[in-house]
Amino acid sequence: MKQCFIIAGANGEIGRGFVEKILPKHTVIAISKQHASQIHHPNLISVVVDLTKPEEVEKAFSGFDPTQYDQITFIHSIGIDKFENKQFPKIEPLETIDPVVYASNVNTYKYLARFLIKKIEAARKIKLVTLKFVMIGSIADKYGLLVMTSFTESKNIIRSSIRDAIATRSWISGLIINISSTITTSAMKVRPYADTTYWLTPKDIVDGSLLRVLSNEVGYQEIDLFKHDPMFHETFYTDDQIVFDRWKKYVHGAR
């Protein structure tokens, strides 16, 4: 089976990890916003495009021919989070999702996803190409943490979009990789004082999910990746005060 992997966030630690693992055997289209991938390989196509701008997406992929492949996989490994509800304990649900968080998560997914569905739908008149969506989510999304509402709501919008696409098109499948906190440059900028003892590394994520990413399994699936913390308790996610205090410490340091 000839596969093509379109990786958004190819210059980030997680995205780059997928690029390096997948490249030897498959075609990879590495998407980045500011500069081309520094990885050089005959199977690599580097695309610099702002995924939040639909007209740029269409222009960048106008020459893409899905009929060259049997399966196309879109790996969405980007999207910022943000420490919210800083006035705790006066907790009030957000009336709207933070526009920056929304754009970096939802818009970077939806414009390319819509384009690929349309493009492959037309291509299937010639060849029965399949499409797979892979999204990096968070285990915390299951708990609706008030300190990261915009992030979770954005990821849930993508989840719903993937489910809807699968419900109406049997040739589309989806895999959500829910991860616990991970040591990346962007995460450490948001939480510079975090205790990372039981955090994942980008390598953990790639190695722990690669077989599922490469597979041609049908339908919708979610998997969880995490390191076991012997001190873990359900309140780690469910007690708003504990969650807030932990995030405040990780973001601002001990006070």
C-alpha positions as YAML, in Angstrom:
chain: A
units: angstrom
residues:
- id: 1
  name: MET
  ca: [0.00, 0.00, 0.00]
- id: 2
  name: LYS
  ca: [1.44, 3.35, -1.06]
- id: 3
  name: GLN
  ca: [0.92, 5.94, 1.65]
- id: 4
  name: CYS
  ca: [1.40, 9.70, 1.92]
- id: 5
  name: PHE
  ca: [1.64, 11.44, 5.28]
- id: 6
  name: ILE
  ca: [0.85, 15.14, 5.51]
- id: 7
  name: ILE
  ca: [2.29, 16.40, 8.78]
- id: 8
  name: ALA
  ca: [1.24, 19.80, 10.13]
- id: 9
  name: GLY
  ca: [3.74, 21.16, 12.61]
- id: 10
  name: ALA
  ca: [6.65, 19.32, 11.00]
- id: 11
  name: ASN
  ca: [9.23, 21.57, 12.66]
- id: 12
  name: GLY
  ca: [7.86, 21.00, 16.16]
- id: 13
  name: GLU
  ca: [9.35, 18.27, 18.32]
- id: 14
  name: ILE
  ca: [6.40, 15.89, 17.92]
- id: 15
  name: GLY
  ca: [5.85, 16.58, 14.24]
- id: 16
  name: ARG
  ca: [9.54, 16.23, 13.46]
- id: 17
  name: GLY
  ca: [9.59, 12.93, 15.32]
- id: 18
  name: PHE
  ca: [6.85, 11.58, 13.05]
- id: 19
  name: VAL
  ca: [8.64, 12.89, 9.96]
- id: 20
  name: GLU
  ca: [11.87, 11.11, 10.87]
- id: 21
  name: LYS
  ca: [10.15, 7.79, 11.67]
- id: 22
  name: ILE
  ca: [7.88, 7.72, 8.63]
- id: 23
  name: LEU
  ca: [10.25, 9.05, 5.96]
- id: 24
  name: PRO
  ca: [12.33, 5.99, 5.12]
- id: 25
  name: LYS
  ca: [9.37, 4.05, 3.74]
- id: 26
  name: HIS
  ca: [6.70, 6.60, 2.82]
- id: 27
  name: THR
  ca: [6.17, 9.98, 1.20]
- id: 28
  name: VAL
  ca: [5.96, 12.82, 3.72]
- id: 29
  name: ILE
  ca: [4.64, 16.32, 3.09]
- id: 30
  name: ALA
  ca: [6.12, 18.36, 5.92]
- id: 31
  name: ILE
  ca: [4.10, 21.50, 6.64]
- id: 32
  name: SER
  ca: [5.51, 24.44, 8.56]
- id: 33
  name: LYS
  ca: [4.44, 28.05, 8.85]
- id: 34
  name: GLN
  ca: [7.71, 29.95, 8.78]
- id: 35
  name: HIS
  ca: [10.54, 27.94, 7.26]
- id: 36
  name: ALA
  ca: [11.10, 24.71, 5.38]
- id: 37
  name: SER
  ca: [11.94, 21.48, 7.14]
- id: 38
  name: GLN
  ca: [15.65, 21.03, 7.84]
- id: 39
  name: ILE
  ca: [15.34, 17.32, 7.10]
- id: 40
  name: HIS
  ca: [16.52, 16.27, 3.66]
- id: 41
  name: HIS
  ca: [15.28, 13.04, 2.07]
- id: 42
  name: PRO
  ca: [14.09, 12.01, -1.41]
- id: 43
  name: ASN
  ca: [10.65, 11.15, 0.02]
- id: 44
  name: LEU
  ca: [10.21, 14.53, 1.73]
- id: 45
  name: ILE
  ca: [8.21, 17.42, 0.28]
- id: 46
  name: SER
  ca: [8.51, 20.57, 2.37]
- id: 47
  name: VAL
  ca: [5.61, 23.04, 2.27]
- id: 48
  name: VAL
  ca: [5.64, 26.44, 3.97]
- id: 49
  name: VAL
  ca: [2.07, 27.67, 4.42]
- id: 50
  name: ASP
  ca: [-0.13, 29.41, 6.99]
- id: 51
  name: LEU
  ca: [-2.84, 26.82, 7.62]
- id: 52
  name: THR
  ca: [-5.14, 29.45, 9.15]
- id: 53
  name: LYS
  ca: [-5.60, 31.00, 5.69]
- id: 54
  name: PRO
  ca: [-7.78, 28.86, 3.39]
- id: 55
  name: GLU
  ca: [-6.65, 30.61, 0.22]
- id: 56
  name: GLU
  ca: [-3.02, 29.83, 1.03]
- id: 57
  name: VAL
  ca: [-3.90, 26.20, 1.75]
- id: 58
  name: GLU
  ca: [-5.60, 25.78, -1.62]
- id: 59
  name: LYS
  ca: [-2.70, 27.43, -3.43]
- id: 60
  name: ALA
  ca: [-0.08, 25.32, -1.66]
- id: 61
  name: PHE
  ca: [-1.87, 22.05, -2.43]
- id: 62
  name: SER
  ca: [-3.39, 22.88, -5.81]
- id: 63
  name: GLY
  ca: [-1.04, 20.46, -7.57]
- id: 64
  name: PHE
  ca: [-1.50, 17.62, -5.09]
- id: 65
  name: ASP
  ca: [-2.66, 14.43, -6.82]
- id: 66
  name: PRO
  ca: [-4.28, 11.94, -4.41]
- id: 67
  name: THR
  ca: [-4.41, 9.22, -7.09]
- id: 68
  name: GLN
  ca: [-0.68, 8.66, -6.61]
- id: 69
  name: TYR
  ca: [-1.45, 7.00, -3.29]
- id: 70
  name: ASP
  ca: [-3.67, 4.35, -1.72]
- id: 71
  name: GLN
  ca: [-3.99, 6.11, 1.62]
- id: 72
  name: ILE
  ca: [-3.37, 9.69, 2.68]
- id: 73
  name: THR
  ca: [-2.90, 10.47, 6.37]
- id: 74
  name: PHE
  ca: [-3.14, 14.00, 7.77]
- id: 75
  name: ILE
  ca: [-1.29, 14.25, 11.09]
- id: 76
  name: HIS
  ca: [-2.26, 17.40, 12.99]
- id: 77
  name: SER
  ca: [0.39, 17.94, 15.65]
- id: 78
  name: ILE
  ca: [-0.03, 21.65, 16.37]
- id: 79
  name: GLY
  ca: [-2.14, 23.88, 18.60]
- id: 80
  name: ILE
  ca: [-1.30, 26.06, 21.58]
- id: 81
  name: ASP
  ca: [-2.90, 25.98, 25.02]
- id: 82
  name: LYS
  ca: [-3.22, 28.82, 27.50]
- id: 83
  name: PHE
  ca: [-3.52, 29.23, 31.27]
- id: 84
  name: GLU
  ca: [-7.06, 30.54, 31.79]
- id: 85
  name: ASN
  ca: [-9.29, 31.56, 34.73]
- id: 86
  name: LYS
  ca: [-6.44, 33.36, 36.48]
- id: 87
  name: GLN
  ca: [-8.89, 34.93, 38.93]
- id: 88
  name: PHE
  ca: [-9.61, 31.58, 40.60]
- id: 89
  name: PRO
  ca: [-11.51, 30.78, 42.80]
- id: 90
  name: LYS
  ca: [-13.98, 33.05, 41.01]
- id: 91
  name: ILE
  ca: [-14.51, 30.52, 38.25]
- id: 92
  name: GLU
  ca: [-16.75, 31.48, 35.39]
- id: 93
  name: PRO
  ca: [-17.06, 29.38, 32.25]
- id: 94
  name: LEU
  ca: [-15.71, 31.16, 29.21]
- id: 95
  name: GLU
  ca: [-18.41, 32.61, 26.99]
- id: 96
  name: THR
  ca: [-16.18, 32.33, 23.95]
- id: 97
  name: ILE
  ca: [-13.09, 30.35, 23.06]
- id: 98
  name: ASP
  ca: [-9.88, 32.35, 23.06]
- id: 99
  name: PRO
  ca: [-9.44, 33.32, 19.37]
- id: 100
  name: VAL
  ca: [-5.69, 32.68, 19.34]
- id: 101
  name: VAL
  ca: [-6.08, 29.21, 20.84]
- id: 102
  name: TYR
  ca: [-8.99, 28.46, 18.47]
- id: 103
  name: ALA
  ca: [-7.10, 29.57, 15.36]
- id: 104
  name: SER
  ca: [-3.95, 27.63, 16.22]
- id: 105
  name: ASN
  ca: [-5.94, 24.44, 16.82]
- id: 106
  name: VAL
  ca: [-9.16, 24.44, 14.80]
- id: 107
  name: ASN
  ca: [-8.31, 26.62, 11.82]
- id: 108
  name: THR
  ca: [-4.99, 24.88, 11.21]
- id: 109
  name: TYR
  ca: [-6.96, 21.64, 10.95]
- id: 110
  name: LYS
  ca: [-10.23, 22.49, 9.26]
- id: 111
  name: TYR
  ca: [-9.11, 24.30, 6.10]
- id: 112
  name: LEU
  ca: [-6.69, 21.59, 5.03]
- id: 113
  name: ALA
  ca: [-9.08, 18.84, 6.14]
- id: 114
  name: ARG
  ca: [-11.91, 20.27, 4.04]
- id: 115
  name: PHE
  ca: [-9.59, 20.66, 1.07]
- id: 116
  name: LEU
  ca: [-8.36, 17.06, 1.34]
- id: 117
  name: ILE
  ca: [-11.87, 15.65, 1.63]
- id: 118
  name: LYS
  ca: [-12.97, 17.57, -1.46]
- id: 119
  name: LYS
  ca: [-9.83, 16.65, -3.40]
- id: 120
  name: ILE
  ca: [-9.94, 12.96, -2.51]
- id: 121
  name: GLU
  ca: [-13.68, 12.72, -3.09]
- id: 122
  name: ALA
  ca: [-13.06, 13.80, -6.68]
- id: 123
  name: ALA
  ca: [-10.03, 11.52, -7.01]
- id: 124
  name: ARG
  ca: [-12.04, 8.47, -5.92]
- id: 125
  name: LYS
  ca: [-13.83, 8.54, -9.26]
- id: 126
  name: ILE
  ca: [-10.50, 7.37, -10.66]
- id: 127
  name: LYS
  ca: [-8.95, 5.47, -7.74]
- id: 128
  name: LEU
  ca: [-10.35, 4.40, -4.36]
- id: 129
  name: VAL
  ca: [-8.04, 6.46, -2.17]
- id: 130
  name: THR
  ca: [-8.69, 6.52, 1.58]
- id: 131
  name: LEU
  ca: [-8.12, 9.37, 4.04]
- id: 132
  name: LYS
  ca: [-7.06, 9.17, 7.67]
- id: 133
  name: PHE
  ca: [-7.02, 11.99, 10.20]
- id: 134
  name: VAL
  ca: [-4.63, 11.82, 13.16]
- id: 135
  name: MET
  ca: [-4.89, 14.49, 15.86]
- id: 136
  name: ILE
  ca: [-2.79, 15.05, 18.96]
- id: 137
  name: GLY
  ca: [-5.19, 15.71, 21.83]
- id: 138
  name: SER
  ca: [-4.81, 15.74, 25.60]
- id: 139
  name: ILE
  ca: [-5.88, 13.27, 28.27]
- id: 140
  name: ALA
  ca: [-6.99, 16.36, 30.20]
- id: 141
  name: ASP
  ca: [-9.65, 16.98, 27.54]
- id: 142
  name: LYS
  ca: [-11.76, 14.28, 29.19]
- id: 143
  name: TYR
  ca: [-11.99, 16.32, 32.38]
- id: 144
  name: GLY
  ca: [-12.79, 19.78, 31.03]
- id: 145
  name: LEU
  ca: [-10.17, 21.60, 33.07]
- id: 146
  name: LEU
  ca: [-11.15, 25.22, 33.67]
- id: 147
  name: VAL
  ca: [-7.54, 26.35, 33.32]
- id: 148
  name: MET
  ca: [-7.44, 25.21, 29.68]
- id: 149
  name: THR
  ca: [-11.04, 25.48, 28.50]
- id: 150
  name: SER
  ca: [-10.24, 27.04, 25.13]
- id: 151
  name: PHE
  ca: [-7.75, 24.30, 24.29]
- id: 152
  name: THR
  ca: [-10.12, 21.47, 25.20]
- id: 153
  name: GLU
  ca: [-13.09, 23.04, 23.42]
- id: 154
  name: SER
  ca: [-10.95, 23.51, 20.31]
- id: 155
  name: LYS
  ca: [-9.80, 19.89, 20.35]
- id: 156
  name: ASN
  ca: [-13.39, 18.71, 20.87]
- id: 157
  name: ILE
  ca: [-14.47, 20.67, 17.80]
- id: 158
  name: ILE
  ca: [-11.88, 18.77, 15.79]
- id: 159
  name: ARG
  ca: [-13.02, 15.46, 17.30]
- id: 160
  name: SER
  ca: [-16.61, 16.20, 16.26]
- id: 161
  name: SER
  ca: [-15.49, 17.20, 12.78]
- id: 162
  name: ILE
  ca: [-13.62, 13.92, 12.32]
- id: 163
  name: ARG
  ca: [-16.55, 11.87, 13.61]
- id: 164
  name: ASP
  ca: [-18.94, 13.68, 11.28]
- id: 165
  name: ALA
  ca: [-16.67, 13.08, 8.30]
- id: 166
  name: ILE
  ca: [-16.43, 9.37, 9.11]
- id: 167
  name: ALA
  ca: [-20.21, 9.09, 9.57]
- id: 168
  name: THR
  ca: [-20.87, 10.28, 6.03]
- id: 169
  name: ARG
  ca: [-17.86, 8.80, 4.21]
- id: 170
  name: SER
  ca: [-16.79, 5.21, 4.85]
- id: 171
  name: TRP
  ca: [-13.39, 5.86, 3.27]
- id: 172
  name: ILE
  ca: [-12.36, 8.25, 6.06]
- id: 173
  name: SER
  ca: [-10.95, 7.10, 9.40]
- id: 174
  name: GLY
  ca: [-9.68, 8.91, 12.48]
- id: 175
  name: LEU
  ca: [-7.19, 8.41, 15.29]
- id: 176
  name: ILE
  ca: [-6.93, 10.72, 18.30]
- id: 177
  name: ILE
  ca: [-3.73, 10.42, 20.33]
- id: 178
  name: ASN
  ca: [-4.47, 11.75, 23.81]
- id: 179
  name: ILE
  ca: [-1.25, 12.59, 25.61]
- id: 180
  name: SER
  ca: [-0.34, 13.67, 29.11]
- id: 181
  name: SER
  ca: [1.98, 16.64, 29.64]
- id: 182
  name: THR
  ca: [4.95, 16.49, 27.28]
- id: 183
  name: ILE
  ca: [8.39, 18.08, 27.37]
- id: 184
  name: THR
  ca: [8.46, 20.39, 24.35]
- id: 185
  name: THR
  ca: [9.81, 23.87, 23.80]
- id: 186
  name: SER
  ca: [6.32, 25.37, 23.60]
- id: 187
  name: ALA
  ca: [5.09, 23.57, 26.73]
- id: 188
  name: MET
  ca: [8.06, 24.77, 28.75]
- id: 189
  name: LYS
  ca: [7.41, 28.34, 27.64]
- id: 190
  name: VAL
  ca: [3.88, 28.11, 29.06]
- id: 191
  name: ARG
  ca: [4.87, 26.16, 32.20]
- id: 192
  name: PRO
  ca: [8.54, 26.98, 32.83]
- id: 193
  name: TYR
  ca: [8.46, 25.86, 36.48]
- id: 194
  name: ALA
  ca: [6.81, 22.48, 35.92]
- id: 195
  name: ASP
  ca: [8.00, 19.27, 37.51]
- id: 196
  name: THR
  ca: [8.56, 17.14, 34.39]
- id: 197
  name: THR
  ca: [9.53, 13.90, 36.17]
- id: 198
  name: TYR
  ca: [6.56, 12.00, 34.77]
- id: 199
  name: TRP
  ca: [6.08, 13.96, 31.56]
- id: 200
  name: LEU
  ca: [6.27, 12.30, 28.17]
- id: 201
  name: THR
  ca: [8.92, 13.09, 25.60]
- id: 202
  name: PRO
  ca: [8.13, 13.57, 21.90]
- id: 203
  name: LYS
  ca: [9.87, 10.23, 21.28]
- id: 204
  name: ASP
  ca: [7.49, 8.53, 23.73]
- id: 205
  name: ILE
  ca: [4.54, 9.84, 21.73]
- id: 206
  name: VAL
  ca: [5.87, 8.83, 18.33]
- id: 207
  name: ASP
  ca: [7.03, 5.38, 19.45]
- id: 208
  name: GLY
  ca: [3.85, 4.75, 21.41]
- id: 209
  name: SER
  ca: [1.49, 5.56, 18.55]
- id: 210
  name: LEU
  ca: [3.39, 4.83, 15.34]
- id: 211
  name: LEU
  ca: [1.88, 1.41, 14.60]
- id: 212
  name: ARG
  ca: [-1.63, 2.87, 14.90]
- id: 213
  name: VAL
  ca: [-0.69, 5.87, 12.78]
- id: 214
  name: LEU
  ca: [0.68, 3.65, 10.01]
- id: 215
  name: SER
  ca: [-2.25, 1.23, 10.04]
- id: 216
  name: ASN
  ca: [-5.24, 1.28, 7.72]
- id: 217
  name: GLU
  ca: [-7.75, 0.60, 10.51]
- id: 218
  name: VAL
  ca: [-11.21, 1.94, 9.78]
- id: 219
  name: GLY
  ca: [-13.56, 3.97, 11.94]
- id: 220
  name: TYR
  ca: [-12.81, 6.33, 14.82]
- id: 221
  name: GLN
  ca: [-10.41, 5.52, 17.64]
- id: 222
  name: GLU
  ca: [-8.81, 7.29, 20.60]
- id: 223
  name: ILE
  ca: [-5.74, 6.11, 22.50]
- id: 224
  name: ASP
  ca: [-4.11, 7.47, 25.67]
- id: 225
  name: LEU
  ca: [-0.37, 7.85, 26.21]
- id: 226
  name: PHE
  ca: [1.09, 8.71, 29.62]
- id: 227
  name: LYS
  ca: [3.80, 7.86, 32.13]
- id: 228
  name: HIS
  ca: [2.60, 6.29, 35.35]
- id: 229
  name: ASP
  ca: [2.94, 8.66, 38.29]
- id: 230
  name: PRO
  ca: [2.80, 6.68, 41.58]
- id: 231
  name: MET
  ca: [1.35, 9.76, 43.28]
- id: 232
  name: PHE
  ca: [-1.47, 10.13, 40.76]
- id: 233
  name: HIS
  ca: [-5.00, 10.47, 42.09]
- id: 234
  name: GLU
  ca: [-8.23, 11.30, 40.26]
- id: 235
  name: THR
  ca: [-8.28, 14.72, 41.96]
- id: 236
  name: PHE
  ca: [-5.18, 15.52, 39.90]
- id: 237
  name: TYR
  ca: [-7.72, 16.38, 37.19]
- id: 238
  name: THR
  ca: [-11.07, 16.71, 38.98]
- id: 239
  name: ASP
  ca: [-10.37, 19.06, 41.90]
- id: 240
  name: ASP
  ca: [-10.42, 22.60, 40.51]
- id: 241
  name: GLN
  ca: [-8.38, 24.00, 43.39]
- id: 242
  name: ILE
  ca: [-5.64, 21.38, 43.03]
- id: 243
  name: VAL
  ca: [-5.54, 21.84, 39.28]
- id: 244
  name: PHE
  ca: [-5.38, 25.62, 39.56]
- id: 245
  name: ASP
  ca: [-2.65, 25.58, 42.23]
- id: 246
  name: ARG
  ca: [-0.55, 23.18, 40.18]
- id: 247
  name: TRP
  ca: [-0.86, 25.26, 37.01]
- id: 248
  name: LYS
  ca: [-0.17, 28.49, 38.88]
- id: 249
  name: LYS
  ca: [3.00, 26.96, 40.32]
- id: 250
  name: TYR
  ca: [4.06, 25.59, 36.92]
- id: 251
  name: VAL
  ca: [3.40, 28.92, 35.18]
- id: 252
  name: HIS
  ca: [4.60, 31.42, 37.80]
- id: 253
  name: GLY
  ca: [6.77, 29.38, 40.16]
- id: 254
  name: ALA
  ca: [6.35, 28.83, 43.90]
- id: 255
  name: ARG
  ca: [4.97, 31.87, 45.73]
...
